[in-house]
Amino acid sequence: MVNTSKALTFTVQSECKHSRARVAIMKLPHYDVQTPVFMPVGTQGTMKGLLTDQLENLNCEIILGNTYHLGNRPGVDVLKKVGGLHKFMGWNRALLTDSGGFQMVSLLKLAEITEEGVKFRSPYDDSEIMLTPEKSIEIQNCIGADIIMQLDDVVQTTFQDYDRIKEATERTSRWLDRCLKAHKRPSEQNIFPIVQGLLNPELRRKSAEEHITKDVNGFAIGGLSGGEAKDDFWPMVSLGTEILDKSKPRYLMGVGLAIDLVVCVALGVDMFDCVFPTRTARFGCALVNKGQLNLKQKQFESDLNPIDSDCECTTCANYTRAYLHCIVSVETVACHLISVHNIAFQMRLMRTMRENIKQGTFPKFVKKFVNEIHPDKNFPTWINNSLLSVGINILED
């Protein structure tokens, strides 16, 4: 199964016989990316607390930038002069940029949404900015990311107004056509459409079915992971992977919790991103298979173990929980050290899933992972139902 284009080649190498999980190589202009992949987020061309050399050493193959923020600072003129974000930030591997659409939710008080686009009040200098589909693509063409996102009309996931959700879903499809028409670098950059529809299966199905008619190299599933119940979340993910072209990569936006990654890989998702690993590090929380360790807690003040004895990152090789407890929330280096570990954790989790898919042991891995989180076998309904839907029964020994 191979999908080929000058800007993206997606080759599925292995598929799980019991679920929709698969391993593939996604060849992009700047790097060959192994999927399933987690993409750390560098909103303004930098990962908070980490250097690009460290990201390479952590085996990050693709990271994110934010179109809205990069368009404001450093701005299009600077990015044009330097030759794009890769050169500006000293990153030689793959990049993905979002479209700026999410800021309709995160900066809603500063935004006005019309058919033309989104009018923002800049959080930097209070100036007025009009982000249209054409302007979003213009900025992303200047940034030069390997994968760029269409501008979509984003509504808070838990929003209940059907008419507004329908309007946003249909507008996203219209804006996709404008984005594709405005795209000036199709041989170097790949536009991914974004499936919308929030928690409405009918609208989400219509959105996906419209998007698969377009000449594109991959798809995103958006409008989720915004506070909705997990029992509402996973059926929308499953609906997306069921409809979207299986020969092309499928990207679930804004998802980064370990259990979500495991379940959604089983549901057939290839790509993920989230600020969670580095954001939680800034609050002194380190990721482990069972969840998180809040290193600010007194129980760690004399704990001479590493965060995770199975982790090979430089933080776990050189520092103890007691040391991190002593400096967390006091010294900025603590954020750096925990961020290194948290990104390493995400990379190792994705690598482990890829290896198990290749070896035909993915269902066994999933059962072990879920049981480690819930040793009492009191599994949340959504985990059990989502995995059962693709043939993995975590209640079986």
VEXVO-952046 format. One record per residue: residue in three letters; x, y, z of N, C-alpha, C in turn. Coordinates in steps of 0.001 Angstrom, whole numbers, plus 500000, padded with zeros to 6 digits. Layout:
N
alaXYZXYZXYZ...
//
This chain:
397
met500850498811500000500000500000500000500887501241500000val500932501961498904501827503110498773501064504283498199asn501201505460498820500672506692498255501854507580497925thr501953508001496663503139508711496212502796510100495680ser503566511072496081503512512425495554504905512991495718lys505239514015494952506576514573495053506877515059496471ala505858515596497155506083516165498478505849515175499611leu505248514031499329504976513046500382504802511666499777thr505517510717500345505312509313500004505006508560501286phe503884507864501306503440507155502505503378505668502201thr504256504905502837504357503474502579504040502694503849val502935501957503832502572501128504972503433499874504963gln504145499635506079505075498505506167504487497305506900ser503693497568507924503109496477508718501731496909509199glu500830495939509317499495496206509837499150495171510902cys498517495636511974498045494733513023496876493924512478lys496898492619512714495838491746512206494556491832513028his494652492436514217493504492458515118492891493848515282ser493587494897514820493091496261514976493433497050513715arg493262498355513766493597499208512617495005499773512707ala495750499401513727497103499927513905497991499527512738arg498856500457512328499798500145511247501079500948511422val502141500459510813503437501132510798503716501553509368ala504201502789509205504497503286507858505709504204507888ile506253504451506710507271505475506520506636506601505709met506700507799506250506197508985505566507396509818505122lys507695509739503833508841510464503287508430511888502965leu509070512837503637508791514252503460510037514946502916pro509911516161502392511075516835501811512280516947502734his512039517115504048513164517308504965513546516067505767tyr512667515046505815513009513875506636512024512746506379asp512499511524506615511625510350506554511120510072507963val509809510121508128509189510008509447508552508638509606gln508864507974510724508244506693511047506926506942511770thr505877506283511312504590506408511989504160505051512531pro503361505034513611502762506157514329503820507061514975val503540508367514960504506509336515454503821510348516355phe504535510735517425504103511858518244504974513050517897met504335514212517691505043515422517277505014516452518407pro506148516741519035506183517787520055505866519150519429val505367520061520259504919521364519767505913522455520156gly506425523141519130507273524315519318506551525527518780thr505661526089519565504711527099519095505376528213518299gln506426528809518830507066529952518182508448529598517630gly508547528371517101509819527968516512510820527497517539thr510355527194518730511241526662519755510446525788520706met511074524736521189510467523894522215510871524478523557lys509924524833524389510264525475525656511203524580526465gly512405525109526727513360524391527557514263523424526833leu514139523313525485514949522350524747515571522978523502leu516768522509523165517448522932521944517148521936520827thr517302522389519584517036521497518452517987520302518448asp519231520495518873520170519369518953519655518295519919gln519071518726521005518533517774521975517337517028521398leu516510517725520624515361517075519991515828515997519021glu516893516268518292517456515248517391517963514056518187asn518661514338519289519178513249520127518061512432520765leu516901513036520933515739512330521480514964511596520391asn515495511626519172514894510936518018513560511528517583cys513396512828517793512232513519517228512453513677515728glu511478513276514946511615513329513493510790514440512864ile509781514922513591508927516001513099508362516750514295ile508351518079514204507809518914515274506875519961514675leu506141520636515552505132521600515118505552523040515351gly505018523922514493505078525359514707503672525925514570asn503460527117515080502124527727515090502077528904514121thr501232528809513113501149529814512059500744531181512601tyr499757531200513466499283532480513998500406533217514725his501080532520515628502126533169516421503361533498515589leu503767532601514693504927532871513843504641533993512853gly503391534088512404503023535181511514503093536529512201asn502878536532513523503001537762514308504450538057514680arg505144537008515047506527537172515513507305535896515240pro508294535891514359509031537033513805508333537750512647gly507313537123512044506616537747510930507094537218509589val506271537442508567506536536906507229507815537476506628asp508058538760506807509226539395506180510531538760506655val510633538529507961511851537917508506511987536476508012leu510890535731507999510934534339507552511327534244506079lys510859535186505260511255535213503852512751535474503715lys513247536423504480514665536780504393515579535625504775val515189534896505814516057533823506308515886532529505511gly514788532424504753514568531214503956513715530168504627gly512832530608505552511905529678506177512263529313507604leu511345528627508246511491528302509668512602527300509931his512828526352509015513904525381509229515229526098509491lys515545527079508652516812527809508812516757528741510008phe515608529346510240515471530306511331515717529661512684met515227528412512866515356527753514163516454526692514193gly517135526479513066518222525497513044517742524072513167trp516656523738512450516062522402512500516083521798511106asn516734520631510965516911520036509645515928518925509328arg515082518585510282514122517505510072512750518083509705ala511729517263509739510423517671509226509705518634510177leu508870519479509571508043520424510312506599520324509839leu505677520546510769504262520709510457503810522014511096thr503037522800510358502462524004510951500947523905510960asp500345524337512074498892524444512091498506525721511345ser497219525937511191496761527021510314496478528317511038gly496385528268512360495923529413513132494472529293513530gly493799528249513030492384528079513324492098527853514798phe492972527142515493492728526838516905492619528107517746gln493268529192517270493216530435518033491798531016518073met490915530502517204489509530917517295488908530487518631val489461529417519200488999528941520509489853529533521616ser491176529431521481492071529860522563492084531376522741leu491830532118521651491794533583521732490418534119521343leu489381533370521708488030533685521245487607535110521594lys487995535601522764487614536950523159488256538008522271leu489312537616521545490018538552520673489668538349519204ala488712537448518909488466537047517522487028537304517092glu486889537606515803485579537738515165485599536891513898ile484682535922513786484700534944512701483618535271511683thr484011535390510406483078535614509306483442534675508165glu482665534706507075482978533872505923484324534237505319glu484708535505505421485989535946504868487163535317505597gly487059535246506921488147534708507728487947535050509190val489044535190509902488997535484511339489738536779511603lys489044537715512232489661538984512590490105538892514047phe491427539010514267491993538908515607492444540275516108arg492399540423517411493077541529518068494369540962518631ser495508541442518136496791540857518507497019540911520016pro497414539783520622497734539784522058499076540459522344tyr499823540770521269501148541382521445501079542904521517asp500357543514520531500334544976520488498939545553520278asp497902544699520365496510545115520242496139545565518828ser497005545297517848496675545647516462495675544640515901glu495013545006514810494010544143514206494638543294513102ile494312542003513092494859541063512109493703540311511465met493709540218510136492687539447509436493338538190508888leu492962537040509430493508535762508970492462535081508091thr492707535091506798491836534424505838492479533097505445pro491744532204504771492384530984504274493597531288503407glu493477532322502563494594532689501683495786533198502483lys495512534019503501496606534567504313497283533461505120ser496497532533505658497075531415506408498036530618505533ile497630530332504302498495529568503401499702530391502980glu499528531696502776500658532554502430501728532508503520ile501275532608504778502222532553505899502893531188505952gln502112530132505776502676528777505852503611528483504678asn503344529043503518504277528914502406505606529582502735cys505564530695503460506795531370503884507518530588504974ile506757530010505879507369529206506948508090528001506355gly507473527373505344508135526287504619508040524920505263ala507036524687506106506895523373506741506561522306505713asp506945521070506009506678519942505112505176519672504990ile504464519808506103503016519625506135502396520899506662ile501386521412505949500696522611506379499202522307506466met498522523007507358497110522712507602496219523760506965gln495070523314506487494076524263506016493586525119507172leu493099526317506897492419527096507922491028526515508101asp490672526188509340489354525628509622488619526519510602asp487311526414510596486466527153511526486307526271512761val486961526658513836487046525820515033486052526283516085val485299525334516605484329525585517670484721524722518869gln484568525265520067484849524493521280484117523160521244thr484825522088521547484294520731521383482988520506522130thr482840521122523291481647520889524106480496521824523748phe480661522624522699479623523560522268478385522788521834gln477201523325522131475960522574521914475086523113520787asp475391524282520229474536524912519219474718524214517875tyr473744523398517474473866522619516238474068523512515022asp473326524610514941473436525482513767474843526048513628arg475460526429514742476835526965514688477824525861514329ile477620524665514851478513523538514523478399523199513037lys477182523171512524476951522887511102477591523971510231glu477418525225510633478025526339509898479545526195509847ala480137525881510996481599525751511071482100524582510224thr481378523465510251481777522291509480481723522583507984glu480639523188507538480494523496506115481460524588505673arg481694525566506547482645526628506216484064526065506100thr484394525111506951485717524484506869485929523864505497ser484902523225504951485020522640503605485185523715502542arg484465524822502684484623525918501716485999526547501833trp486468526711503057487797527284503253488891526355502719leu488661525049502759489634524114502194489858524406500713asp488784524621499972488924524927498543489731526195498337arg489518527190499168490279528444499058491754528231499406cys492004527378500410493397527075500782494129526363499651leu493476525378499058494105524623497971494389525531496777lys493497526436496494493691527367495379494834528339495655ala495003528732496910496027529714497277497416529112497427his497507527783497521498773527095497799499758527264496636lys500923527852496925501915528158495884503056527145495812arg503147526224496763504305525322496804503869523856496945pro502967523386496080502449522022496239503478520924496025ser504578521222495342505609520200495132506568520108496312glu506453521048497273507353521083498426506622520959499756gln505323521286499758504543521285500996503201520595500767asn502725519917501795501486519147501710500399519779502563ile499275520154501942498124520623502717497319519418503195phe497039519394504497496126518396505054494782519076505346pro493680518567504786492358519027505207492090518576506639ile491164519283507305490822518957508687489354518568508769val489100517340509205487730516865509389487154517524510636gln485991518165510483485315518804511608483933518181511800gly483141518759512673481823518206512981481596517963514455leu482624518292515273482575518080516714482097516674517057leu481037516545517842480605515228518315479364514734517574asn479102515325516405477946514951515600478382513990514494pro478021512726514573478494511752513573478083512102512147glu476886512637511972476410512975510632477261514078510009leu477518515136510774478335516235510262479781515795510041arg480312514986510963481692514537510836481847513608509629arg480882512758509389480927511876508223480883512699506929lys480000513681506888479889514532505706481197515263505447ser481798515788506495483073516494506368484154515575505800ala484285514373506372485307513423505914485064513011504469glu483822512752504126483514512303502767483778513393501736glu483583514648502115483912515748501200485421515884501041his486149515730502140487598515929502096488319514862501276ile487814513619501300488520512551500578488384512681499062thr487559513602498607487449513838497157488540514785496663lys489281515401497558490295516389497183491636515720496876asp492421516372496051493743515881495670494752516318496731val494801515567497821495692515881498942496436514613499347asn497462514786500188498333513672500547498149513159501965gly497197513716502694496951513270504057495788514030504640phe495336513613505819494157514195506443494370514372507938ala493657515355508494493664515554509941492253515399510485ile492176514907511710490919514815512450490991515885513533gly490169516917513396490219518040514321488968518143515157gly488924519181515996487735519463516771487493518539517944leu488519517812518379488388516896519517489415517253520585ser489436516468521673490365516693522784490216518107523345gly488953518527523473488680519860523984487788519864525209gly487850518781525972487072518712527199485873517791527133glu485657517150525988484529516225525853484792514930526617ala483723514207526910483856512912527574484551511930526644lys485350511049527207486067510066526385485105509135525649asp483947508881526248482957508042525578482403508716524334asp482501510042524267482104510785523069483274510960522104phe484475511000522652485691511249521876486033510108520919trp486130508889521470486702507814520653485831507423519456pro484481507461519538483718507112518334483961508070517173met484261509351517467484537510312516400485891510035515756val486857509616516567488155509215516017487978507993515123ser487250507020515624487030505784514870486291506040513567leu485313506933513603484577507289512391485515507893511356gly486428508748511822487386509365510916488303508363510244thr488887507468511024489821506505510431489104505477509565glu487817505279509840487024504364509020486804504922507619ile486597506239507527486256506867506248487481507330505474leu488453507900506148489587508516505461490433507485504715asp491004507922503622491791507078502721492896506351503485lys492870505032503423493833504229504176495238504274503590ser495376504782502380496695504872501758497401506178502097lys496766506999502951497330508300503307497383508452504825pro498329509253505327498450509429506780497242510140507376arg496912509737508617495770510290509341496264510860510668tyr496013512138510848496593512920511941495492513368512897leu495597512972514163494650513380515198495243514550515971met494591515682515871495159516924516387494933517091517893gly495995517511518597495869517912519985495763516803521003val496217515608520654496115514451521561497508513990521971gly497740513829523300499080513466523736499172512640525004leu498054512390525695498108511522526863498428510098526432ala499234509393527210499730508077526807498602507105526479ile497589507018527330496513506066527078495734506448525817asp495587507746525569494917508202524345495712507802523114leu497030507917523198497886507530522074497746506048521771val497773505228522809497688503777522622496341503396522003val495255503925522559493927503600522034493774504084520601cys494207505303520329493982505881518999494897505277517940val496058504782518322496861503999517377496095502733517005ala495480502099517995494664500911517716493503501232516789leu492975502458516897491863502886516049492318503299514648gly493639503356514426494142503615513083494733504983512838val495065505728513889495673507049513734497184506897513565asp497759507754512705499200507683512398500016508796513041met499393509952513311500138511122513760499390511818514892phe500168512344515843499601513043516997500474514248517347asp499860515241517987500637516340518566499961516810519837cys500726517424520717500156517994521931501242518773522683val500833519841523362501768520593524201501964519916525555phe501175518907525835501119518306527167502479517898527752pro503350517175527035504591516711527673505472517831528206thr505603518926527458506451520026527925505699520946528881arg504389521098528668503619521957529574503566521348530970thr503320520042531060503239519408532386504607519388533062ala505682519376532248507034519437532816507251520753533553arg506661521832533047506836523141533679506155523199535049phe505264522257535296504601522176536608505221521089537486gly506370520554537033507084519579537847506575518165537739cys505851517849536663505282516512536513506019515717535453ala506453514525535808507200513644534907506310512482534484leu506406512092533218505558511045532668506164509666532894val505311508733533319505676507323533453504490506507532947asn504695505224532757503631504391532186502331504452532984lys502446504563534295501243504570535128500568505931535201gly501179506946534573500585508283534592501635509359534757gln501614510069535888502562511144536139503101511065537562leu504333511545537728504905511751539053504976513247539292asn504288513732540301504372515146540663505570515309541580leu506683515733541003507943515761541739507997516866542791lys506985517690542865506908518691543927506476518063545255gln505922516867545197505404516235546411506527515793547345lys506267515912548626507271515657549661507803514228549620gln506991513288549108507412511890549098508680511650548279phe509052512610547432510227512422546572511491513095547115glu511421513747548275512565514546548731513796513704549071ser513617512422549364514781511564549646514811510342548730asp514074510405547622513989509287546676515159509370545701leu516103508434545812517316508478545002517207507672543705asn516010507291543344515789506618542063515661507642540934pro515930507224539701515631508110538567514116508204538389ile513678509100537547512239509186537271511717507822536845asp512444507186535913512025505894535360513281505065535105ser513419503958535800514632503140535673514778502517534292asp513681502453533530513748501887532181514033502939531112cys514082504203531517514278505288530551515766505547530340glu516151505757529082517557505969528744517888507443528499cys516980508351528850517253509774528604518346510274529546thr518937511407529209520042511951530005519589512361531401thr518327512754531542517828513116532871517807511898533782cys517255510793533284517189509579534106518569508963534327ala519490509199533415520844508648533556521660509401534601asn521305510673534864522182511516535676521558512134536923tyr520229512106537036519597512835538134518556511980538847thr518399512231540131517440511482540938516146512266541117arg515140511554541562513876512209541891514077513238543010ala514956512915543971515218513829545088515820515136544588tyr516776515033543652517395516246543103516357517105542388leu515538516462541566514524517198540820513496517811541766his513143517082542815512221517609543829512783518883544454cys514081518890544676514735520018545331514697521286544477ile514769521126543154514877522308542290513602522626541510val512648521709541509511454521910540691510689523146541166ser510212523914540243509463525155540490510328526244541118val511633525974541237512547526969541799513586527364540760glu514203526362540142515239526595539136514688526234537748thr514973527076536755514464526830535401515034525556534794val516203525122535280516804523900534744515918522683535021ala515100522747536048514208521624536354513214521407535223cys512665522492534697511758522403533553512459521751532375his513696522142532151514497521578531055514696520076531241leu515111519675532435515414518268532684514165517386532588ile513056517868533118511830517071533055511277517050531632ser511433518149530896510999518174529496511762517149528671val513073517048528904513879516036528212513298514653528464his513015514365529725512453513045530044511090512841529401asn510217513841529503508855513671529003508813513464527490ile509655514180526763509721513951525314510298512565525034ala511310512166525788511879510823525631510827509753525898phe509990509982526896508913509035527216507969508871526025gln507556509998525435506637509940524297507276509216523108met508539509520522846509234508888521716509365507375521936arg509664506993523174509822505556523486508489504813523376leu507417505469523818506098504854523715505732504597522256met505965505577521398505629505409519980506515504337519336arg507788504339519695508708503334519151508289501924519587thr507894501790520843507459500491521359506213500009520621met505290500911520358504095500519519612504455500089518193arg505334500831517541505746500447516180506380499062516171glu507241498806517152507920497502517215506912496377517429asn505936496593518288504940495550518557504007495320517374ile503692496364516651502879496189515440503645495340514431lys504912495645514251505745494888513307505868493430513719gln505969493186515022506181491823515521504887491039515688gly503757491688515427502465491009515578502006490862517009thr502578491660517920502257491540519350501550492782519892phe501014493601519011500398494853519461499244494629520440pro498298493711520186497223493499521161497755493117522548lys498781492286522576499387491886523845499991493096524549phe500675493941523786501246495170524356500148496056524945val499060496238524197497961497095524656497394496581525969lys497150495270526062496599494688527297497541494924528475lys498823494731528256499806494937529319499842496398529744phe499806497303528783499870498736529070498658499175529886val497480498758529458496250499148530152496195498540531554asn496642497299531687496643496652532997497630497308533953glu498698497864533425499661498551534289499049499828534852ile498223500494534060497554501701534533496420501365535493his495725500254535214494568499842536012494777498404536518pro495687498211537476495980496856537956494782496182538631asp493813496981539088492614496399539700491605495931538661lys491970496133537374491123495748536234489779496484536217asn489743497608536895488552498459536849488718499439535687phe488612498908534476488908499683533278487783500674532976pro488121501903532632487089502845532187486343502284530973thr485063502544530931484217502000529866484739502373528484trp485212503624528338485625504077527009486825503295526497ile487745502932527382488920502165526962488490500779526503asn487669500133527295487203498795526952486427498794525640asn485483499713525499484635499738524305485408500115523048ser486304501085523166487061501517521987487956500404521464leu488609499701522373489506498628521955488723497410521449leu487597497120522087486746496033521599486273496298520173ser486036497570519846485525497918518518486499497556517405val487783497396517758488774497014516741489404495655517063gly488741494877517900489150493489518088490124493209519215ile490331494160520132491226493924521268490399493851522539asn490381492690523162489612492482524385490563492486525567ile490578493613526309491534493749527414491111492932528629leu489894492374528623489428491547529739489899490106529611glu490396489738528431490927488379528228492356488298528700asp492719487182529261494117486955529677494973486607528473
//
